[in-house]
């Protein structure tokens, strides 16, 4: 629309700012709105458009999750424990700005991105636009709530154990966790011992594909995948051909037994049937999870402990966050090192399913979006046990590094969005995007709007 002259960058930015001002007091999705900077950048974008500039995101407003460096802004990580403004944009933000995007604000997350809900003592509760008594999940809950409510068309998200896919599933959005190393984490090299990746949440598959094309590359992280054979946008516009598709609702063994609702199991069965109707070969097949949880938990908790240790004002953290740090610190070095070594054997065993299948379909989480304050007042141990029961399906793919996406599949009887997770081989986002676009064309979801206005 910007390129065609149907709308100006300034009009778009002002529209987003107006919607944020009207709607976000109900949602609490933004930590900070950069109104003056965004309007100034919109004026500059209009001048570039008149000069014939054709950058792919020129004049498009976006939001950035407040765990990614934005020059001149304090990266608060959902806390009150940081004070130093960023001296430069992160590599991902730099690439987005080079593509012409305009950052209108910074979105909220739980402290240090630890939890699967977006609540903190400092910034309060972020709410789901489909139902204000439900959570948009986490840790990218602010970004997901903002996109779902139409406050911005797309927003950055990070995923260290489901933090792109869980909010996307909770808010009726598309969310792709890229392969480890696909998008640079610079100025960092890796986070949470290699579990964490950068990405986005969007309404459409094509939007995520474009975001990937703009931001991918330049990573120095060990095991970073090679560039795709063609742009991700082209993959999203091209049918995938006949695929071999496995589906499963078996969760890896967690610290406590998983809880999975009938709605979620039916969503997986319905997605499998839809995929079969599109001409793909579909079979029920469970991954060989083995004892994968024994290696995931030490990596996750030690990663959290390392993050807590780096906070400049740790005394300002919530008691639960400091408790997470103590849990990770209590893990013996020998167990942690064994968990790191175990990743390779876990990858060989679990990814053996891709010798026979191109993709795997599973739940994203155990039900629809959780109620707000579900774990309020709970300590670190009770919180992690509760989350592991409800969110067991996502973190294995952070551990292994595979790309995995949350694809909307409709709504449950409670009126909340449903989704399935689809996982691909390491480095193969292209097949996932192609299949997701095919599903989107068959059962569109981007036209649905939450009741908030």
C-alpha positions in Angstrom: 0.0 0.0 0.0 2.9 2.4 0.7 4.6 1.6 -2.5 1.3 2.0 -4.5 0.7 5.4 -2.9 -2.5 4.2 -1.2 -1.3 5.3 2.2 1.6 7.4 3.4 4.2 6.3 6.1 3.1 9.2 8.3 -0.6 8.1 8.0 0.4 4.5 8.9 2.5 5.5 11.9 -0.2 7.9 13.2 -2.8 5.1 12.8 -0.7 2.8 14.9 0.0 5.5 17.5 -3.7 6.3 17.7 -4.7 2.6 18.2 -1.9 2.2 20.8 -3.2 5.2 22.7 -6.8 4.0 22.5 -6.4 0.2 23.0 -3.2 -0.5 24.8 -4.4 0.8 28.2 -6.6 -2.3 28.2 -3.8 -4.6 27.0 -0.5 -3.3 28.5 1.5 -4.6 25.6 4.0 -1.7 25.2 6.7 -0.7 27.7 7.5 2.4 25.8 6.1 4.2 22.7 8.5 6.1 20.6 6.0 8.5 19.1 8.2 11.5 18.2 11.0 9.4 16.7 8.5 7.3 14.7 6.8 10.3 13.2 10.1 11.9 12.3 11.2 8.7 10.6 7.9 8.5 8.8 8.5 12.0 7.3 12.0 10.8 6.2 10.5 7.7 4.7 8.0 9.8 2.7 10.9 11.8 1.3 12.7 8.6 0.3 9.6 7.3 -1.4 9.3 10.4 -3.5 13.0 9.9 -4.5 12.2 6.4 -5.8 13.5 4.4 -2.8 12.0 0.9 -2.9 13.3 -0.7 0.3 11.0 -3.7 1.2 9.7 -2.3 4.5 10.0 1.5 3.7 7.5 3.3 5.9 6.1 0.2 7.7 5.7 0.6 11.5 6.9 -2.3 13.6 7.5 -3.0 17.3 10.5 -4.5 19.0 10.5 -6.8 22.0 12.2 -5.1 24.9 15.0 -7.6 25.1 16.7 -6.5 21.8 19.0 -3.5 21.7 17.5 -0.3 20.2 20.0 2.5 20.1 19.5 5.1 22.8 17.0 3.0 24.7 17.5 1.1 27.9 16.9 -2.6 27.2 14.9 -3.5 30.3 14.2 -7.2 29.7 10.9 -6.9 31.6 12.6 -5.6 34.8 13.7 -2.5 36.6 17.2 -3.9 36.9 18.9 -2.2 34.0 19.9 1.5 33.5 22.4 1.8 30.6 21.0 2.8 27.2 22.1 0.8 24.2 25.0 2.4 22.3 23.8 0.8 19.0 21.0 -1.2 17.4 21.2 -4.9 17.5 22.1 -6.6 14.2 18.4 -7.6 13.7 17.1 -4.1 14.3 19.9 -2.6 12.1 18.7 -4.8 9.2 15.1 -3.9 9.8 15.9 -0.2 9.8 18.0 -0.6 6.6 14.9 -2.2 5.0 13.0 1.0 5.9 11.0 -0.2 8.9 10.0 2.4 11.6 10.2 1.3 15.2 7.1 2.7 17.0 7.7 1.1 20.4 9.1 -1.6 22.7 6.9 -4.4 23.8 6.7 -6.1 27.2 7.9 -9.5 28.4 8.2 -11.2 31.8 11.4 -10.7 33.7 14.4 -11.8 31.7 12.0 -13.7 29.3 11.9 -16.6 31.6 8.2 -17.4 31.9 5.4 -18.5 29.5 3.2 -15.5 30.6 3.8 -11.8 30.4 3.5 -10.4 33.9 5.9 -8.6 36.1 6.0 -6.7 39.4 7.4 -3.7 37.5 5.1 -3.5 34.5 2.0 -5.4 35.6 -0.1 -7.9 33.6 -0.2 -8.0 29.8 -3.6 -9.2 28.5 -4.8 -11.2 25.5 -7.0 -9.2 23.1 -9.3 -12.2 22.6 -10.2 -12.2 26.3 -8.7 -9.8 28.8 -8.8 -12.4 31.5 -6.4 -14.6 29.5 -2.7 -14.3 29.0 -1.0 -13.7 25.6 1.5 -16.2 27.0 5.2 -15.4 26.9 7.8 -14.4 26.8 6.9 -12.5 23.6 3.4 -11.7 25.0 3.6 -8.0 24.5 4.5 -8.4 20.8 1.7 -11.0 20.2 -0.9 -8.9 22.0 0.0 -5.8 20.0 -0.1 -7.6 16.6 -3.3 -9.5 17.4 -5.0 -6.2 18.4 -3.8 -4.4 15.2 -1.6 -2.0 17.1 1.3 -2.8 14.7 1.3 -5.2 11.7 4.4 -7.2 12.9 6.7 -7.3 15.9 9.9 -8.9 16.9 9.9 -11.9 19.2 12.4 -14.2 20.8 12.2 -17.9 21.5 14.2 -19.8 24.1 11.7 -22.4 24.9 8.5 -21.5 23.0 8.4 -17.8 23.4 7.4 -17.2 19.7 5.1 -20.1 19.3 3.2 -20.0 22.6 2.2 -16.3 22.2 1.3 -16.9 18.5 -0.9 -19.8 19.5 -2.5 -17.9 22.3 -3.3 -14.9 20.1 -4.3 -16.5 16.8 -1.1 -15.4 15.0 1.5 -17.1 12.8 4.8 -17.6 14.7 7.9 -19.3 13.3 10.9 -20.2 15.5 13.8 -20.1 13.0 16.7 -22.6 13.1 19.4 -21.9 15.6 21.7 -19.3 14.1 19.4 -18.2 11.3 19.1 -14.7 12.6 22.1 -13.1 14.3 21.9 -12.4 18.0 24.6 -9.7 17.8 25.9 -8.0 19.9 25.5 -11.4 21.6 26.8 -14.7 20.3 24.4 -17.0 21.9 21.9 -16.9 24.8 20.7 -19.6 27.2 23.4 -21.9 26.1 22.2 -21.9 22.5 18.5 -22.3 23.2 17.4 -18.8 22.2 16.7 -17.4 18.7 15.2 -14.2 17.3 12.2 -14.0 15.0 8.8 -12.3 14.9 5.0 -12.8 15.2 2.8 -11.8 12.3 -0.7 -12.1 10.9 0.4 -13.8 7.7 2.9 -16.3 6.6 4.2 -14.0 3.9 5.0 -11.3 6.5 7.1 -13.7 8.5 8.9 -14.9 5.3 9.8 -11.3 4.4 11.0 -10.6 8.0 13.3 -13.7 7.7 14.6 -12.5 4.3 15.5 -9.2 5.8 17.0 -10.3 9.1 18.6 -13.7 8.3 22.4 -14.1 7.9 25.5 -12.8 9.6 25.3 -15.1 12.6 28.5 -16.3 14.2 26.7 -18.8 16.4 28.0 -22.3 16.2 26.0 -24.5 13.8 24.3 -21.6 12.0 22.6 -22.9 8.8 23.6 -21.9 5.3 21.5 -19.4 3.4 18.4 -20.8 1.7 18.4 -21.8 -1.9 15.9 -19.1 -2.7 14.3 -16.2 -0.8 11.9 -17.3 1.9 9.2 -15.1 0.3 9.5 -17.2 -2.8 9.1 -20.4 -0.7 6.0 -19.0 0.9 4.6 -18.3 -2.6 5.4 -21.8 -3.9 3.4 -25.0 -3.2 5.5 -27.5 -1.3 4.9 -30.5 -3.5 3.7 -33.8 -1.9 5.0 -34.1 1.6 5.3 -37.0 4.0 3.7 -35.7 7.2 3.8 -37.3 10.7 1.5 -36.2 13.6 1.7 -36.9 17.3 0.3 -35.7 20.6 2.9 -37.6 22.7 4.8 -35.1 24.9 8.3 -35.7 26.0 8.6 -36.6 29.6 8.6 -33.5 31.8 9.2 -32.9 35.4 5.5 -33.5 36.0 2.9 -35.3 33.8 1.7 -33.1 30.8 -1.8 -31.9 30.7 -3.4 -31.8 27.2 -7.0 -30.9 26.5 -9.3 -32.7 24.2 -9.6 -29.5 22.1 -5.8 -29.6 21.5 -5.8 -33.3 20.6 -8.7 -32.6 18.2 -6.9 -29.7 16.6 -4.0 -31.9 15.8 -6.3 -34.5 14.3 -8.1 -31.9 12.3 -4.9 -30.4 11.0 -3.7 -33.8 10.0 -6.9 -34.4 8.0 -6.7 -31.0 6.4 -3.1 -31.7 5.3 -4.2 -35.1 4.0 -6.9 -33.4 2.0 -4.3 -31.2 0.3 -2.7 -34.3 -1.2 0.1 -35.1 1.3 0.8 -38.5 2.9 -0.1 -38.3 6.6 0.6 -40.9 9.3 0.6 -41.0 13.0 4.1 -41.4 14.4 5.6 -40.5 17.7 9.1 -39.1 18.0 11.6 -41.2 20.0 11.9 -38.7 22.8 13.9 -40.9 25.1 15.1 -39.0 28.2 15.4 -35.6 26.3 14.0 -33.8 29.3 17.0 -34.7 31.4 19.2 -32.7 29.1 16.8 -29.8 28.4 16.1 -28.8 32.0 19.8 -28.3 33.0 20.5 -26.2 29.9 17.4 -24.0 30.5 17.9 -23.4 34.2 21.6 -22.9 33.9 21.0 -20.4 31.0 18.5 -18.5 33.2 21.0 -18.5 36.1 23.7 -17.1 33.9 21.3 -14.3 32.8 20.4 -13.5 36.4 24.1 -13.3 37.2 24.7 -10.6 34.5 21.9 -8.3 35.7 23.5 -5.0 37.0 20.9 -4.5 39.8 19.9 -8.0 40.8 18.3 -6.7 44.0 15.5 -5.2 41.9 14.5 -8.5 40.4 11.4 -10.3 41.6 11.9 -13.0 44.3 10.7 -15.7 41.8 13.3 -14.5 39.2 16.1 -14.7 41.8 14.7 -18.2 42.7 15.1 -19.3 39.1 18.7 -18.2 39.3 19.2 -20.3 42.5 17.7 -23.3 40.8 20.1 -23.0 37.9 23.1 -22.3 40.1 22.3 -25.5 42.1 22.8 -27.7 39.1 26.2 -29.4 39.4 28.7 -28.7 36.6 28.9 -32.4 35.7 25.2 -32.6 35.1 25.2 -29.4 33.0 28.2 -30.6 30.9 26.5 -34.0 30.4 23.3 -32.1 29.2 25.3 -30.2 26.6 27.0 -33.4 25.4 23.6 -35.1 25.3 22.2 -32.7 22.7 24.0 -34.5 19.9 22.6 -38.0 20.7 19.2 -36.4 21.3 19.3 -34.8 17.9 20.3 -38.1 16.2 17.5 -40.1 18.0 14.6 -37.6 17.7 15.5 -36.3 14.3 15.4 -39.8 12.9 11.7 -39.2 12.4 12.7 -36.9 9.5 14.3 -39.9 7.7 10.8 -41.0 6.9 8.9 -37.7 7.1 9.3 -34.1 5.9 7.5 -32.5 8.8 6.0 -33.3 12.1 2.7 -31.9 13.5 2.2 -31.7 17.3 0.4 -29.5 19.8 1.9 -26.1 20.7 0.7 -26.3 24.2 -1.7 -28.2 26.4 -4.8 -26.0 26.0 -5.9 -22.5 25.0 -4.4 -19.4 26.5 -3.9 -19.6 30.3 -5.8 -17.3 32.7 -3.9 -14.2 33.8 -2.1 -14.5 37.1 -2.2 -18.3 36.9 1.2 -18.6 38.6 1.0 -15.4 40.6 2.6 -15.8 44.1 4.2 -19.1 43.1 7.9 -19.7 43.7 10.3 -20.6 40.9 10.0 -24.4 41.4 6.2 -24.5 41.4 6.2 -22.2 38.4 8.6 -24.2 36.3 6.8 -27.4 37.2 3.4 -25.9 36.3 4.8 -24.5 33.0 6.4 -27.8 32.1 3.1 -29.6 32.4 1.2 -27.1 30.2 4.1 -26.1 27.8 6.0 -29.4 27.1 6.0 -29.4 23.3 8.1 -26.4 22.3 11.4 -26.5 24.2 12.7 -29.7 22.6 13.1 -27.9 19.3 15.1 -25.1 21.0 17.3 -27.9 22.4 17.8 -29.5 19.0 17.8 -26.3 16.9 15.1 -27.3 14.4 12.7 -24.7 12.9 9.2 -25.0 14.3 6.1 -22.9 13.7 2.7 -22.3 15.3 -0.1 -22.3 12.7 -3.6 -21.1 13.6 -6.3 -23.8 13.2 -9.5 -22.0 14.4 -11.1 -21.5 17.8 -12.0 -23.7 20.8 -15.4 -23.8 22.5 -14.1 -21.1 25.0 -13.7 -18.7 22.1 -9.9 -18.7 22.3 -7.5 -19.4 19.4 -6.3 -22.9 18.7 -3.1 -23.8 16.8 -0.7 -26.7 16.0 3.0 -26.8 15.9 4.7 -28.0 12.7 8.4 -28.9 12.9 10.9 -29.3 10.0 14.4 -30.6 9.5 17.2 -28.3 10.9 17.8 -25.4 8.5 14.6 -26.0 6.5 12.3 -23.1 7.2 11.5 -23.1 3.5 9.4 -26.2 3.6 7.6 -25.0 6.7 6.7 -21.6 5.1 5.5 -23.3 1.9 3.2 -25.7 3.8 2.0 -22.9 6.1 1.1 -20.7 3.2 -0.8 -23.6 1.6 -2.7 -24.1 4.9 -3.4 -20.4 5.1 -4.8 -20.3 1.6 -7.1 -23.2 2.4 -8.3 -22.0 5.8 -7.5 -18.2 6.1 -7.0 -16.8 9.5 -5.7 -13.3 9.1 -9.2 -11.8 8.6 -10.3 -12.7 12.2 -10.2 -9.9 14.7 -10.4 -10.0 18.4 -13.3 -8.2 20.0 -11.2 -5.4 21.6 -11.5 -2.0 19.9 
